Amino acid sequence: MPQAISLGRAAVLKHVNFLTACGFMLSQVSRMVVVCPQLLALNMDIMRMNFEYFKNEMERDLEELVEFPAFFTYGLESTVRPRHEMVVRKGFTCSLAWLLNCSDAKFDERMKYDTIGVEEMEAHGSSDMDTFVEDVDSEEDEYSDYEDSDDEFVR
């Protein structure tokens, strides 16, 4: 998140205005930035190209970008377009996270599937905040045997 802190108001507003012009509500933009703060520092031309491809070629719902705003961080020609075209050829319907949030090797492995099961989609789900919170909660449980007091550090 240090990127967001170092950005001036004008830079932040430029990105927020772009996203709202794309059709996102401010509440959606704020959720997107919480999940993917780099949105506020991305090159605007790259964001435009990715969004145009998303809207015109992928023909997906805006809510998918709210759920996986990291879409904007992937290279259009190096990753998004080739993977999308492969998925379309296979006749798969998948989340943006399933499509993009994996290594090239893992994606190639996925393209060997005949179908995508619900379990596969859930197991390799998105980067949503619920998953993050669950991970943090489970980590806290691991350390629950330790005393929670900070008294020993106060002098």
N, C-alpha and C positions, 0 to 999 in steps of 0.2 A: 503494500500500500504506500510506500514512500513516494512512488510516482505521483499519486493523487495529491499528496501534501505539497510537492514542489511545483505543481501546476498553478498558473495564474487563473483568475476568474474568467478571463476571455477564452482561454483554451478549454476550460471545463464547459463553459456555455456553448462553445462551438460544437462540441461533441454531443452535448445534451440536446441542442437545437436540431442537429442532424438526426438524432434518434427519434425525437418527437415528430420531425417532418416525415420520417419513415412510417409513422403511424402508431408509435408507442406512446402510452400515457406516461406522465411523469412518475407515477408509482411503479410502473414497469421498468422505467429507466433506472430508478433508484435500486430496485432489486437486481438488475443486471450489473450495475456498478459495484454493488456489495459483493456479488459472486465473482466478478471479473473486473477489478479496478483498472487494469491496463486499458480498458475501453476508452478511458479519458486521455490516453496518451498515444493512441494508434494514429497512424497516418490516415487522414481523411479520405484521400483518393483510394486507398486500399479498402477502407470501410465501405465506400460507395460501390466499388466494383463487387465486393463480396455480397453486399446487400442486393444489388441489381441481379446478380446471379441467383441468389436465394429466392428472390421474388419472381423473376421471369423464367428461370430454367428449372429450379427445384419446385417452385409453386407450392411452398409450405406455408403453414400458419405462423403468424408473428409470435404467437405464444411459445413456439419452439425456440426462438431466439432468446426469449425471456428465460426459458429453462436452461439454455446452453449458450450464453453470450460469448463464450470463448470461441464460438464459430468465427467471429471477426478476426481472431488472432492467427488463423490458419491461412496458408498461402493458397490463393485461388487456383492458380495454374499447377502448382506443385502437389497439392493435396486435395482440396475440395472438389474441383471439377473431375479429376480422374477417378476418385473414389465414388463420387455421385454417379458418374456414367457407368461404372462397374456394377453398382448396386441396382441401377435401373435395368441394365442388361440381364441381371440375374432375376429381376422381378421382385426384389426384396422391398419391404417397407420397414424402415428402421428409424430410430431416434438420431438426432445430430450427434449426440455423444457417442453412440455406438459406431457411427460412421467415422468420426474424427478422433475420438479420444483413445487412440491406441497407436502402437508402433506400426510401421509399414509391414513388418513381418506378421504381426498379429492380424492386421487387416487382410493380408494375403491368405492367411489361414482361414479367416472367416469367409472368404470368397470361395472356399472349397465346400462350404455347407450347401445342402440342397434347400434348406429352409432356415429361418431364424425362429427359435423357440422363445416363448415368453421368459423362460428361465434365463436364457442367454441375454436377453435385453435387460432384465433386472440385475443380473450378476455383473454386467458391464455397463451399468446405468450412467447417469449423468453426473455432473459435478454440483448437484444441487445442495443447498444448505442443510437439508434434512440429513443427508448422508454425512456431511461434515459434523453436524451436531452429534449424530449417533456415534461417530468415531471418537469424538472428544469425550462424550459420556462414558464410553467403554474404557478409554484410557484412564479416566478418573477412577473408575471402579477398580482397575488394576492396582492403583496406589492407595486404595481406601484403608489398608492396614497401617499406613503411616499416619502419624498424628497431624491433624490439620492446623495446629496452633503455630503462630509465628512468634510466640513468646521468646523462644530461644534466640531470635534474631534481634530483639529489641533490647537496647542497652541503655 
